[in-house]
């Protein structure tokens, strides 16, 4: 890597399926999906949402810590790096897959969005102003 290159991913979301935990040659591995939701306003409609699913994997001690602590629907905050690899489906079609490899994680507290505040409108003054 050259000076200044950085491959860092931070995600906070919910585990969107069952966690697949395996051991290969004595090395623990865990694979699962995290769902993140972006919410924004478009014109007069509030709460437009876009849900994205991220493939996640972890190995060794991190996989052991994930196993048994989290389940489908758990909220989690992860830090890791983006990786990609090639796969071939049953029909022989080759495609690229991107995944986040977890380096660090922690429980994420769900913080609901505050209610939308109505804009403040000052009352119109009655009569002549004294200045």
N, C-alpha and C positions, 0 to 999 in steps of 0.2 A: 504494500500500500504506500502511496505517496504521502508526502506531508499534507496534513489537513484532511485526508480522507476519513470518513466515519460512516459506519454501517450500524445505526442504532434505531430500534423500533420501540416505542412505548405505546401500549394498548391498555385500555380499561374497558371492560365489558363483562358480559355474562357467558358462562360456559354453555354452549349451544347443543350439546349432545353428550353421550356417554364418553368417558375417558377410557381409551384403550391403553392398558398397561401390560407390557411384556418384558421379559428378560431375554437377552440374546447374548450368548457366551458369558453369562454372569453379569451383564451390564443392564441395569434397569432403564427402561424407556417408557415414555408416556406420550400419547398422541391425542389431540382433541381440537375442537373448534371454539373460537371466541367470537361472539356477535357484538358488534359495536353499532350504535345508532347515532346518526347526526340529525339534529333538529334545527330548522331555521324557518324564517317567515318569508313568504312571497306575497307581496302586495297586501291584500286584506285577509288572506288566509294564514293563520298561525299554525305552528306545529307540523309543518311539512317534514316528513321523516324519510331517511334513507338508511336501511340496515345493511351492513356489510359483514361477511363471514370470513374469518381469518384462520388458516390452518396453522396449528401450533405444535411444536414438539419439544421435549426436554429429555435429558439424559442424566444418569448417575444420581447423585444426591438430590438434585432438584426434582427428578422424576419420583423418587421415593417420597419426598415431602408432599408432592402434589397428590400422589396415590393415597386415597383414604381421607384426605382433608377436604377435597372438593368434589362436587358432583354436578350434574346437569342443573343449570339455573344459578349456580354460585357466581357471585360477583368477584372478579379478580383483576389485579393490576399487574401487568408483566413488563419486563424490560428484556430485550434480546436483540437479535440480529436477523436480517432477512437473508434467506438462502433460496436457491432455486436448483432444480434437478429435472432431468428428463424422465418421462414415463411412457410406456406403450400400453394401449388398451387391448382388449381381446381381439379387436379387428385389425390390429397391427398399426394403428394410427399413433404416431409419436407426438407428444406435447410436453410443454414446460409446466412445471408446478412451482409455485412460490410458497414458502413456509417461513414462519418465525421460529427460531430456536431460542428458547428462554435461557437467559443467564441469571435472572433475578425475578422474584415475584413477591407480592404481598396481598393481603385482603384489601378489598376496595369497599369503602363505605358508600352506599348509595345516597347521593345528595339530590333531593328533588329540586326541580327548577322553581324559583320563586314565582308567585302568581304575577301575571302581567298587570302593571300599574296603569291606571287610566291617566292620560295626560292632565296636568294641572291647568285649570283655566281660572285666571284671576277675574273677579267681578268687575264689570264696567263701573267706573266712578259716576256718581250722580251729581249733576250740577257742575258749576265752574270749579276748576282746581284753584287752590290758593296761591299758586306760584306761576 
